[in-house]
Structures are given as C-alpha cells and as structure tokens.
C-alpha cells in the first residue's frame, strides 16, 4: 500500500523556505514508496534509489544521487514540484513528519553548536519518519517555527578575546604618545611666545620624566596586586586630564607648567607596567612577541599621529588646541575599556573554554602576588641585564623622541610643518618594523630556536642598528639622507620590542609588572638625564656630540645583554 505524508500548509511552507532537501526511499516493510525530509548535512545512507512519486512531478527537478540516495533541493520557487505530496495526503489520511531525518533504526539527532553546524548523537528511530499519529514540529528558540540550524554569530563576536585586549592596549599606547610628543612640536611656538632658551626647553621636556619616574615601580606593584585593568584605566584618565590642563598651566607660569608636565608623567608611568601585567596573563608564549610588538607599535603610531596633526592644528587654531583635542580622546577610550577589558582570563565571563585552555596552555591560573620578593628579584643577573640594557636603549630613543623636531628645524632648516611631517617617517618605520620583528621572533621560537637565542638576536639588532645609522648622520650632506638615516635608526631600534621588552614575561611572568617597572625606571632616568644633557651639550657643543654619547651607550648595552640575558624563567 502506497503511503505519503500529511503536511500542514504552515509547516510545509516554512520548511520549503529553509532550502532543505527531500529524499525518497522504498519502505522496507511493504515495498511502499515514501517521501521524507532530508537534511543535506545528514550522513544517513539509503539502499534504494528510485521513487515513483518523483516521476509524477510535472516539470523536471534537479536530482543528485549519492550512494543510493535520491533527493532534490526544494525552494519557494519549486513548491509546485511537490504538490503531489499534498494531494496524496488528502487521499491517504496518513500523517507525515516534515522535519524528521528518517533512516532505518539509527537516526542521527543534531544539536546546534559552533558555527551553526551541528554535533550528532545517535538515537533510536522512534518518533521519526512515518507515524500514525500527528507529531509536533521542532520549534525555534523564539517558538515561532521550525529550527534545525542556528545562524553563526557575527565575526566580531568570534574575534579572539585576547586580541581584543591587545587592541585596547594598542589604542591606549597610541593616545599615550600622542599626548607626549605634542609638546615637542608645540614647544617651538611656545618658546617664542614665552622667550625660553634651549636650557629652559630642555628643562620643560625633562619635567615629564620626573613624574614618569615616580610611578614605574609603584605602577608595577599596583598592577601585580590589584590587576592591570584598574591601573591602566587610572593612568589614561590621569594623563588625559593633565594634557587638557597644560595650556592653562603654561600661561600661569613656568613652575606651573613643570608641575603639570610631571603630573602627566605620573599617569603615563603606570601604563607600561600595567600593560605588561595584562598581556602576561592573556597572551601565550607562542604569540608573545607579536602581541607586544603590536602594542608598542601603538606608541610609534601615536608619535606619527601627534607629529603629523600637531603642526596643522597649531597653524589653524593655535598651540593650545593640540592639548585640548588630544587630551579629550582619553574619555572615549575609557568607556570602551570599562565595558570590554578584564585583568585576566579568569575574570572574563564571556571567554570561551577553548580560548581559555589555549591561553593557559594547560597550566593553572595563579592568584595575583601578595608579597614582592625583592631580594630574590635583585639577586638575578638577567634582571640586571634588563635594567642596564633598558637604560642604554632609552637614552638614544628619548633623545630622538623629544629633540628630533628641533634637530630638523635648527640643523636641516625645516619649517614647523616640515619638521612635524619629516618626524613622522622614523616613527612610521618603527611601527612597521616592530611588527615584522615580532612575527620573525615568534616564527623562530615556533621553529625550535631557544627563546634566549631569539631575544639576543632581536635586541642586538635593536642596539647595533641605531648605533650604525647615528654615526652616519655626521657624514651626510643633504636633508633627505639625514631623514633616511633617522628612519633606519628608528626602524632597527624597533626590534627591541621582541628583545628586552618581551623578556620581562620570559623570566618572571608573575612579576612582569614589577620587572618592567624596575627596568623602565632605569629607562626613565636615561630619559631625564639624556633629554636635559642634550640641551646642555647643544649649548657648548654640536649634534655630533649628542649622537656619539648615544652610540657609546648602545654598544655597552649590546655587550651586557649578550653576556647576561636569558629567555628562561628565573622567577616563579
């Protein structure tokens, strides 16, 4: 006896629109031909291949045969191709479950997961296929109709959360250097307005580092104990307010300006230790170099943005506009930070199990430190290698950061706009090569090269490259070659992000904030002394003397790093 299914207009129409596949097979018990709804993703196999009912379709239907299976794709436009099923149901009075995946005694029931596909669990065939009674269709989540597959979430919800944290830190460092370097451009019209000499300009530039120095170690302790989210958020809000208040302080007098610049340094001083603490918890070692390189490239792009836009704003709206506009951007970042950031994967309720397992690498997440073992930390030679190398590195870096526009203006005779624009090129080069260095370092580690060897190679490039190109500045005769040497010097310097700047997390991940605070304190001292000393040297000497001091320190740093540094964990 031939059988067919009874399909309601509502269920049948909604099912047709879903693009499901109808298949047919011969009933094993009575030889009858039945038509069933078949999910194209099902792995059910059929033994019979022909369906007389399909021969009754009035117009051709595209067929596909696979291991004895006969089916056709149904859409709204092909509803009439299955009108025979409705007519047959009226004659037979039998019911048909349009949503069953019918196959012998081993039907596969699916549950939605992942990207909208499904896991399969085997269940008995009871309740599937042709039945005498009427069966309720599967319901969607909202209860309005049938649901077999669930749509995949948008791509931004599938984006790895650890890289969301990296991008937020990247943006914070972008703002950090935008607010820092705007003074190096604004100082030119400000010195003319307030009649400041080179020594006074050097004092103003170095006053930032007074506050920056105070919060390096303190910021690391706070981050390791309280969590990086709170500390970094505090830092961005603090320095943004200080940036906005800078023009007011300058008009009140030189002492007020020095104090406000020091206040700004206090806010920016906690940024690097807090960021290092956050990434030490969120980023596995296989992605460490590239993630840190991306975050630090935010600093370089911040310099690019600040140096590019500051001259335009100054010429159109006056020098105070630079501080007002840049400082106000911190409030936007802070709103995003509060809603998206967490100090560790353990605190994030939306983090997937798979990503959490990948981040932790099978290790148990440790609690924040309660006591800092200072004696143990300071007894390790690799820690002192970090401190000394950081000092040597930052002497040259901060000189270029704060004095480059003045060098272009006084030596190369560029005007204000040209000084700002040409200063962009070296920092843009750093942003590019920092990320290149990060990918190279992580690739070398993944190929089996030891972390110690990788860190030494990358930092040697970061020291010797700038040393070579700074020595060439005394021999060039054209502004174009001078700018090229500056760009190459900064580009090779960027490899340090995969050297000493990644090493804090290598040797002591639990104390990454404190370690960076220690080494960066030495780096800040280099900025304070180097920036002030440059102004003093220029009053009695030349720019060649400035570059010679920087080259000598780069060479010392190279020797210390290659003798004492390591990539192995020495603190736990």
N, C-alpha and C positions, 0 to 999 in steps of 0.2 A: 504494500500500500504506500503510495507516494505521500510524503508529508512536506509541509512547508510551514514557515513561522508566521505568527501573527505579530505585526509591528504597528505600534500606535503612530499616528501622524506626528505627534510632538517628538517622541523619542527617535523615530526614524529620520525626521528632518534634521534634528540636531546632530545625529550620528553621521549623516551623509556629509554635513558641512565640515566635519573634522578630518575628512580625507582618509578614512580607514579603508582597509582592503577587504573585499568579500571573497571568500573562497568556497569551494563546494567539494563534498566527498560523498561516497556511497555508504549508506548506513550498513554496518556490519551484520546487524541482526535480521533485517528484512530485505536488504538489497535496495532500499529506497534511496532516492537522491535527495539530499538536504542541502540547504544553503546556510552558511554561517558567517558571522562577522569575524574577520581575522585581522589582528594587529600585524603590520608588516615587520615589527621587531620581534615577533614571536618566533621561537625555534621549533614549534610543533611540526612534525612530519606526517604526511598523509601517504597512503599507499595507492589509493585510486586516483585516477587522473581525469575523469570525464564527468561532465554534468549535462544531462539532457536539458535541464532548465535553461542553461545558458544558450542552448541552440534556439530557444524561443525568443531571444531578445531581437527586437525589430531592426536595430541597426548595429553595426559592428562595434564590439567592445575590445579595447586593447588588452590582450591576455599576456600573462607571464607564467612560465612553467618552471618549477624548481623541485626536483626530486619527487615527482608525482603529485605536485600541488598545482592547482589551477585557481587563479584569482585575478581580479581586475580592480583597478583603482576607481573609487566612486567619488564624485564631487557633486556640487549643486547642479552643475550643467548637465550631469548624466543621471539625474534622478529617474527619468523616464525609462532608462535602461533596466531598471529593477522593478518596474510597475507590475511585472508578473508575480512578484512576491506578495504584493498587497492583494492582488486578485485571488491568488491561490489561498491566501489566509482566510478570505471570506468564504471560500468553498469548504475548507477543511475544518475550520473551527479550532485547530490546534494552536497552541501558543509558541512563541519563538523569542528567545532572549537575544536581543540585538547586540548586547555588549559582551557576550560570552566568548572566550577564546577556547574553542572546543577542540579537544584532541584526545582520543582514546581514553585511557584511565590515568593519564599523567599530565594533567593540565597545569600550566605554569601561571601562578598568580604573581602579579607585579606590585611592587611598592615604589613610590616615587622617591628619587634621591638624586644627588649630584646635579648634573646639568640638565635636568628634565628627562633623562633616560630612566631606566628602572633596574632595580635588582630583582631577581626572580627566585621565588620559593615554590617548590613543588607541593601541590595539594591534590587531594582526590578529585575525581571528576564530578562528585555530587554537586548538584546545583548549577552545573554548566551544561550548555548545549540545549537539546530539545527536552522540554518538560511538559507535563500535562497541566500544571498549574501556572499561573501568571507570576513572573518574578520581577522584583523591583530593580530598576537600573541603578548602576553606580552613580553616586552623586558627587558633584564637585565640592570644593571647600565652602563655597557660598550657598550650596544647596539648591542652585538654580537649574542644574542639568548634569549630564553625564561628564565624567572626568576620568581619563586614563593616564595622560601625561601632564606634568606640571611644567610651566614655562620656566626656563632658566633665569636666574636673577640677572640684573643688568651688570655690565662689565665692571662698573666702578664698585659694585658690592663684592665682586670676586677678586678685586685687586688685593695683593697680599698686605696684611695689616702692618707687617714690619717695615714695608717700604712706604706706607703712609707716614709712619713715624720718621723715617729718613727724610721724606719730602718736607714735613713740618719743620724738622731741624734745619734742613737746607734753607727754607724760607726765613727762619729766624736769623741765620747767619748772613743771608742776603741783606736783611734790614740792619744787622749789626754793622757791617762795613759801609753801607750807605750812610748811616748816621755818623760813622767815624771819619770817612775820607772827605765829607763835605767841608770840613774845616780846612783841609789842605788846599782847597780851591777858594773858599771864602776868605781865607787869611790874606790873600793878595789885596782885594779892595778894602778889607778891614784895616790892614796895616797902613794903607794910605789915608784912610779916614781918621785913624787914631794916632798916626805918627809913631808906629812901632819900628824899632830897628831889628836886625837879624837875631840878636841875642834875645830880645823880647819875644819874637816869633818862635824861637826855639823853646823858650820857657812855656809859652802857651801850648805848643804842640806836645811837650813832655808832661804837662799837668794832667792830661788824660790818664797817663800811666800811674800817677800817684794813687788814684782810686782803683784802677785796674789791678794794681799790685796787691792791694789790701784784701781783695775777695777771691784770690785764686785758691789758696789752701782752704779758706773758710767755705767757699763755694763747693769745693770737692767734698769736704766733710758733710755739709748740709745735704748734698746730692746722695752720698752713700748712705746716710742715715734716714733722710726724710723722703727721698725719691726725686728723680730728675724732673718730673713734670712740674712740681711746685716751684722748684728753684729756677728753672729756665723761664717759666711764666713770670715769676717775680722780676727776673733780670730784664726781660724785654719791656715790661711796663715801666720799670725804673728808668732805663736809659732813654726810652721814648719821651718821657716827661722832661728829663734833663735836656734833651735835644731841643724841644719846643721852647724851653726857657732860656736857651743860650743867647739869643739876640738881646733879651731884656737884661741879662747879666752883663753883657759887653757894654751896653750903654750906661750901666750903673758904675762901671769902673773895672780896671784890670784885676784887682783882688777878687771881685765877684765872678768874673769870667773864669779865673783859675779854679775857684771853688766849684763852679758849675761843671767845668770840664772834668774835674776829679770825681764829682758825683756821677757823671755819665760813665766814667771808667768803673765805678763800683758796680753798676748794673751790667756792663758788658763783661766784667771779670768773672761772673759766675756762669757765663754761657758755655764756655768750653768744657769745664769740669762736669756740668750738668748734662750736656750733650753726650760726653764720653760715658757717663754712667748709664744713660738711657740706652745707647747703642750696645754697650757691653752686655745688656740683658736681652735686647731684642734681636741682635744680628749674630748668626752662627759664624764660626771662623772661616768657612768657605766663602762668605760674602763680606768679610770684614774690610778688606782694603778698598773695594769699590764703593761700599756704603760710606765710609769715612771720606773717600775722595769726593764723592758727590756732595756731601755736607760741606766740606771745606771749599769746594768749588763755588758754593753759595757765597762765601766770603769774597772770592775773586770776582764773581759776577756782581756782587754788591759794590765792589770798588768800580767795576765797569759802569754800572748804572749811576752811581754817585758822581763819578768824574765826567760822564757824558752829559747828564742833565743839569748838574750844578751851574756850569757856565751859562746855559740857556736861561735858567731861572734867574740868575744874578743879573744878566743883561736886561731882562724884561721886567722883573719885579723887585730887583734889589737883593743884596746878600741875605737879609733876614728870611726871605721866602724859602730858601733852601732848608733851613732848620724847621720852619713851620710845616712844610709839606712832607718832608721825610719823617719827622717825628710822629706825625699823625697816623702813619701807616701801621704803627705798632698795635693800635687798638683793634684793627681788623684781624690781624694775626692772632691776637689774644683770644678773641671769640672762637675762632676755629680750634685753637689749642685746648680750650676748656672742654669742647664737645667731642674731640676726636682722640686726644692723647691720653696715654696711660704710662706710668713709670716702668712697668714690667708686663710681660705677657700674662703673668698670674692674675693681674688686676683687671684685665680686659674681658668682659663677659661675652663679647661677640666674636672672640678669636676661635677659629675652628680647631678641632682636635688635631687634624693633620698638620696644620701650620705650627701649632704649639709643640708638637712632637719634633718637627723639623728644627725649630729654633733651639729647643733644649738638647737635641741630639741624644736623647736617652738619659740625660743627667737630671737629677732632681734640682728644681729651682731652690736656691739658698735664700735664707732670710737676709734682709739688709743688715749691715755690720752695726754693732753697738759700740765696740771699742776699736780704735785705730792702733795697730801695733807699730808705733813709730820707731822703736828701737830695731825691730826686725826689718822694717822697710829701709831705714837708712843704713843698715849693715850690708845691703846687697849692692855689689858692683854694677850690675845692669841698671839699677835705679840712678846711680851717679852718672853713668854714661848718658842716660836720658837727660838729666839735669844740665850737664855740661854741653851736650850737643844742642839742646834747645836754646841755651844762651847764645852759642856761636851762630846758630841758624837765624835767630830773631834779630840779631844785631844788623845784619845786612837787609833782612826783609823789612823791618820797620823804618830803616833809613829810606828805602825806596818808596815805602807806603806814604810817608809824611813829607819827604823832601823832593820827590820826583817832579811835581808841578813847578817848584821853584827852580830846579835844575833846568827844565825846559825853557823857563822864562828868562833866566839870567844867562845861561851858557849858550843855549840854542836859539835864543831871541824869539821864541814863540810868544804870541799874544795870549790873553787869558783863555779865549775859546780854543785856540790851537793847543795850549798846554793841557787843557782838560781832555781834548779829543785824543791827543797822542798818548796820554797816560792810560787810555783805555786799552791800547793794544797789548802791553805786557800783562795786564790782569786778565784779559780775554785769553791770552796764550796760556796762562796758569790754569784757568778754568778747564780748558780743553785737555792739557797735558796731565792735570791731576787725575781726570777720569781715565785717560789712557794708561797712566801708571797704575791705577787701581785695578783695571782689568788685567794688565800684564802680571801684577803681583799675585792676584787670585788664580790666574791660569798657571803660573809657575808652581804655586802651592798644590793645586789640583793634579799637576803632573808628577808630583812626588818630591819636588825640591823642598828642603827643610825651610821652616819659617825663618830661622836665624839667617840663613844664606839670602833669602829673598829680602829681608829687612835691610841687610848690609848692602846689598846691591842697589836697592832703590835709594837709600839715604846717601850713598857715595855719589850717585848721580845728582842728588839734591844739593850736595855740598860743592863738588868739583865743577859742575856745570856753571853755576853763578860765578864762582871764583875765576874761571877762564874768561867768561864774557865781560866781567867788570874790568879785568886787566886790559881788554881791548878798547875800552872807552877812551883811554888816554891817547890812543893812536888813530882814532877815526877823525875824518876831516869834514864830513857832511852830516847834517841833522838826520838824514834818512838812515845812515849807518849807525848813528848813536841810538836812534829809536829801535833799530833792529837788534842791536846788542842788548839793550834793556829788555826787549821782548824775549830773546833767547835765554837771558839770565833768569828771568822770572819763570819761563816755561820749564827749564830744568830744575829750578827750585821746587816746583810743584810735585816732583817725585817724592819729596819728603813726606807727603801725606800717606804714602804706602811704606814709609820707613819709620822714623821716630814717632810720628803722630799715630800710627797704628800699634806701636809697641807697648803702650800702657795696658791695653787689653790683653796682649800676649802674656806679659809677665805677671800680671795680677788682676784678673777680671773683676774680682770682688771689690778691689780698691782702685778701680780705674779712675774714678773722680778725684780721689786724693792724689794719685800718682800724676795725673795731668795737672792738678793744682800745684804740686811741687815743681815739676819741670817747667810749667808755664810761668811760675813765679820768677824763675831764673830768666825765662824768655822776656818777661815784662821788665825786669831790671836791665836787660840788654836794650829794650826799647827806650826806657827812661834815660839811661846813660848815653846810648847811641844817638838818640834824637837831640839831646842837649849838647853832646860833644860835637855833633856835626855843625851846629850853629857856632860853637866856639872855634872849631877848626877853620870854618869858612872866613871868619874874621881875621885869621892870621895866616891861612894857607890857601889851598885850592881844592877843587873837587877830586883831583887825583889822590890827594892825601886821604880824603874820606874813603875812597874806594880801596886804597891799599890796606887800611885797617880792617875793612870788611873781608878782604881776601885772606888776610892772615888768620882771622878767626875761622873762616871756612875750612882752612887746611888743618887747624888744630882740631876742629870738630870731627873731621874725617878720620884722623888718627885715633881719637878717643873712641869713636863709635865702632870702628872695625876691631879694636882690641878688646873692648869690654862688653859690648852689647850682645844680647841673645834674644831669641824668639820663643824660648821655652818658659813655662810657668815657673816662677820662683817664689810666688806668694799665693797662698790659698786661704 
